[in-house]
Amino acid sequence: MDIIRDDFKTAHPSTEELRVLARKRIPRFAFEYLDGGCNEDINLRRNSTDIQRIELMPEYLAEHDTSSLKTNLFGEEYDAPFGVAPIGLQGLMWPNSPLILARAAVRHNLPFVLSTVSTSSIEQVADVTNGRFWFQLYHPAEERVLDDVLARAEAAGVKVLVALSDVPAFGFRPRDIRNGLAMPPKMTMRNVLQMLGRPNWVFNTLRYGKPSFETLTPYMPKNLNLKALGKFMNDTFDGRLQEHKLARLRDKWKGKLVVKGVVNEVDAERCVKLGVDGIIVSNHGGRQLDAGESTIKPLTRLAPQFGDKMVVMMDSGIRSGPDIARTMASGARFTFMGRPFMYSVAALGDAGGNHMMAMLKMQLHQIMEQLCCNHVEELPRFLMTSVLDQRCQ
């Protein structure tokens, strides 16, 4: 609890306040990349509103001593049932943010997941975490690149590999297209003017350097222009994670293997058949398929069917400690968040990761004390089943 008290900033006690402050501190194109979904943002909004409809029932007269947030996952004990989801282009939103969050995750004993397309390399994150992190893989098209990335992850100490399945095509994101953040990217005069209006962001960008895909640097030709970078990204990644590719990945990777983006029973069954250790029910934060379901709905179907065969986790739409409790009560064994951590880092800089982790722990602990819930594994007992039935109709 001393870490929580030390890291929690009482001036910023909610995710929404941090979001508002982040908007004031980073260029508009960076904030819109962080904050937006795809198409009309329908699924982005649905992710959060469907979680918030879940109701929990307290048991005030129950015997209760204290609530523990500790959670066992893949042979590790974490201090709370949440972690940092993989996020692309983190350094664009706030310079050095992958390492800020990775250090905070170690301090708070939580998992940090590095994306292939983040702005710090496997080796840089390994250095600040002593290998205590997960790695999300965008599946490379070339076998040599795949083998080399896996070898680097293993050498860095990665025990959990997260295979991304929900980006067979890049989402249609109108703001990013307008802002020049589609592939190939481009820099506009409007973007330059936005940067000049955010001096702290500019100073830190100069300090840490222009953001780039550091993990992919060894495979990139030298001195790529923006158009060539777009072609390189399209040529390098084979976004459709088909069953035979996953089977090959299972053969190659000897650690724990998780598939992120599973939202239906057929794909979940394929994962079980191939010996996958866990799935993250996810729709990429509402950034890929605007016509899809919110993540909480498939979670309520998949957790009862597959929870005894592999670890069922969830991300997308979770914003607070109460949301973590609602999601765990609905069947998730673990949860991940992306935007809340980036709002906090963009708002508070180096202190942002520690602050958000401390705040979420405080919020979740208060909810569990209110419910009279001793352990996070017991949260499903407090779910209002009538609300669950209504939500799944």
N, C-alpha and C positions, 0 to 999 in steps of 0.2 A: 504493500500500500504506500510505502514511502516514495517509490518511483512514480506512482500515479499522482500523488500530491505534488511532487516536485515538477512533473511535466505538464500538468493540467493548467491552462491559462484561463483564469476566471473571467477575463474580459471577452472571451469568445466561446460561450458554452453551448453552441449548437452548430450543426453542419450547415444549416441555411445561412447563418451569420458569416461563416467562413466562406461560403460560396459568394456572397455579396462582396466581401472584402477581396477575394481573389479576382473578381471581375474588375475591381478598381486598380489592381496591381500588375496585371499582365495585359499585353496587347489584345485587342479584340479578336484577331484571328486565332490566337492561342487559346483564349477562353472559349470561343465557339467550337474549336476542335475538341476541347475537354468536355464541354457541357452538352453538345448536340447529339442527336441520334441520326436517323436516316429518313429520307422522304419527308413525311409530315410530323415526325416525332411521336406518332401514336403509340408505338410499342414502348418507347422510352418512358412515356408518362404512365402507361399501363403497368409496367414493371413495378413501380413504386405504389401506385394506388391500390393494386390488387393485394400487395403485401399488407398495406395499412388497413385493409378491411378485415384482417384476421383478428379475432378477439380471444383473449385468454381469461381463464376463470381462476381467481385466487382462492386459497383455502386458509382463511385467517386463523382458524382454531386448531390447525394441525400442529403437531410437535415439530419444532424447527429450531436449530441451533444457529448455523450460518450457511451461506451459499458459497459453493466453490465453482469457479469458472474453468478450472483445469480440465484439459481434454487430451485423451490419447489418440494419436493418429499416425498410422504407418510406423509404429514402434517408437514414436517420439511423444513426450508429454509437453503440451503447450499450455501457456498460462491463460488462454481464453480460446473460444471456438471460432476465431475469425483470423483472416490473414489478408495480405496485400495482393490483390489480383494483378495479373500481368497487364501492363499498359504500354502501348506503343508511343514513340516520340515523347517520352516523359520530359526530356531536357528542353523541348520546345516550349512546354507549358511553364516549367520553372527550371532554371539551370541547375544541374547536379542533382536533380530530384531522385533519380534511382538510388544513388548512394545515400542520400538523406533517409529515404524510406528503408533501405536495407539495414542501415545502422540502427534505426529505431526498432525494426523488427527483432533484431538480435537483443537489444536492450529490454524489450518487452516480451521476449520469448514467444514470438509469433512467426509463422511462415511468410516469407517474401517470395513472390514468383516473378522472375525476370523474363520479359518477353524477348524473343529473337529480334524484334524491331524496336527495342528500347534504345536509349542513347548511352548506356554503359555496357561494357563487354562482360562476358562470362567471367573473365579473369579479374576484372576490376571489382565486381560484386563479391567474388570468392575472397578477395583480399580483405574486404571490410567485414565479411561475415564468417571467415574461417570455414567456408564451404557450407554454411547452414542456410541454404536457400534452395528453392525449386526453380526449374527452368521450363518455360513454355516454348515448344517447338513449332514454328511455321515450317511445314514439310518442304525441304528443298527438292527441286526437280532432279538435280544430279546426285548420283550415289556417292561420289567422292566428297561432296559438300556435306551430305547427311552424315557420313561416317566420321568426318573430321569434327563436325559440331558435336556429335555424340561423344567422341573421344575427349574433346575439350571439357564438356560438361562433367564427364566421369572424373577426369583429372582434377577438376575444380572441387570435387566433393559432393556434387549434386546427387541426392538419393532419390528424388522424385522428379520424373519427366512428365510434363503435361503436353499431350499432343492436341493441337488445335484442329477442330473439325468444322467450325461454322463459318469459314471464310472461303467458300469455293469461288466467290467473286467479291470484289470490293463493293461495299455498300454505296448506295447513291446518296451522297450527303451534300445537299445544296449549299450550305454555308462553306464547307471546305472547298467545293468547286469554285465558288465565288472568290474565296480568299486565296486561291492558288495552292491549296494543300492537297489537291488530288494528284494522281500520278500521270504524267510527270509534274512535279511541283514547279511553281514559279513565284517570283517575288515582285510585288506590285508597288507602285508609289504609295498607294493607300496603306499597305502593310508597313512601309518605312515610316510613314507619319505616325501610325499607331505605336510603333516601337519608340519613337522619339518622345511620345507622351508618357512612357513608362520607364523613367530613368533607372530605378532599382533593377528592373528586369534587364535593361541594357547593360548596366554595370556588371551584373552577375554573369550575363552571357559572355561579355568580354573576359571576365575572370576565368570562366571554365571552358570557353571555346564554343564555336558554332556547333549546335547539336548534329550528330550524325549517327548512323547505324553501326555502333562500335563493334558489335559481335560479328558483323558481316564484312568489316574492313579487309580482312585477309583475302576475301574472295572477289573484291571489287577491283576493276581496272583503276589505274591512277588517274587523278585529275578529271573525274567525271563531271560533265556539265549537267544541268538539271534534266534535260531531255534524255541524256544517256542514262542518268540514274533511274528514271522511270522505266526505261527498257530493261535495265539490269534487274530491277525488282520483279518485273513481269516474267523475265526469263529464268530467274533464280528460284521462284517459289511455285510449287505445284499444289495449289490451294485445296484441291479436292482430296480429302483423306478417305480414300476408298478402302474396302475391307482388306484387300491384298496388301496395301501399303501399311495398314495397321498391323497386320500379321507379321510383316517383315520387320517392322519397328519393335514388336514384341520379342522377336528372336534376337535382335541386335542389342536391346537395352536390358541389362540384368537387374537394374533397380526397380523401384515401384513405377508403374506406368498408369497415368490418369488420362482420360479423354475429356476434353472440355468442349461443350457445345451440344451435348446429347439432350434431346428433348422429346424422344418418343421411345416406345417399347421395343420396336424393331431394332433400332440402333443399340439400345441398351442390351438386348439379347446378343447381338453381335459382339459387344464388348465382353460379356461374360464368356462366350464361346472361345474368344481369343486369349483369355487369361488376363484381361485388364484388371488392375487392382482397384480402380475407382473411377467415377465420372463426376464432372462438374456440370450440373444442369445450368445452362447459360444460353442467352441469346446475344452475347457480345455487347451487353449493356444497351440493347435496343438500337445498335448501330448497323445491323445487317438486313433484317427482314421486318419491315414495318407492319406487315400483315400477319405476323406470327403471334403465338401466345405469349403472355407474360411468363416468366420463369417459374413462379410459384405454382402455377397450374400443373405443368408436367411433373414438378417435384412431388406433388401430392399423389400422383399415379405411380411414379417410378420408385419412390422410397419404399412403399409397402411390398412391391413386387421384387425388388432387386437389392434391398438393403442388407439381406443376409448373404448375398453372393459377392458383393463388392461395396466399397464405401461410396455413398451417395452424398454429394456436396452441392452447393448452389452459389451462384453469384448473379448480379444484375438486379438493380432496383433497391438494394439494401442501403440504407442511409444512416441508421442509428442503432443504439443498443436495443430499443424495443423491436426494431425490424429484425435484428439478429434473433431475438427470442421468438418472434413470430415464425421465422423461417425454420429454426430448430424445432419448434413445436409442430411444424407441418411435416417433419420427417428428415430434414437435412442433418447429417452428422457433423458438418462443418460449413462455414460460410466464407466468402471472399468479397472484398469491395475494392473498387478502383477510384471512382470519382471523389468520394469523401476524403481519401488520403491526399489526392492531388489538390482539391480545394484548400485543404489545410496547409500544405506545403507552399502553394502559390500565395496564400494569405500571410503565412508566418515565417516562411523561409526555413532555415535550418531547424527551427523548433517545431515545425508543422507536423512532422511524422510522429514525434513523441506525444504532442498534444492530442492528436486525433486518437491514438491508441489508448492513451490514458482516459480520454473522455468516453470512448466506447466501452471500456472496461467498467467505468463508474456507472454508466447508464444501464448496462446489462446486469451488473450486480444489484442495482436498485430494483430492477424489474423482478429478478429472482427472489430477492428478499420480500418484496411485496406479495409475490405468489406463494411464498413459503416453499420454494423449490430448492432442494439441497444441492443437486448436481445438474449440469446442463443436459445430461442424458435423460433426465426425468421431465424435461419440458413438454414432450408430447402429452403427458398426463393432464396438462392444464389447458389444452386446446378445446375451444368451444366447437364440438363436432357439428352442430347445426349450421354454424357459419361455414365450416369446411365443406359440408354437403352442398350448401347454396353456391359456394364459389366454384365448385366443379361441375355444376350443371351446364 
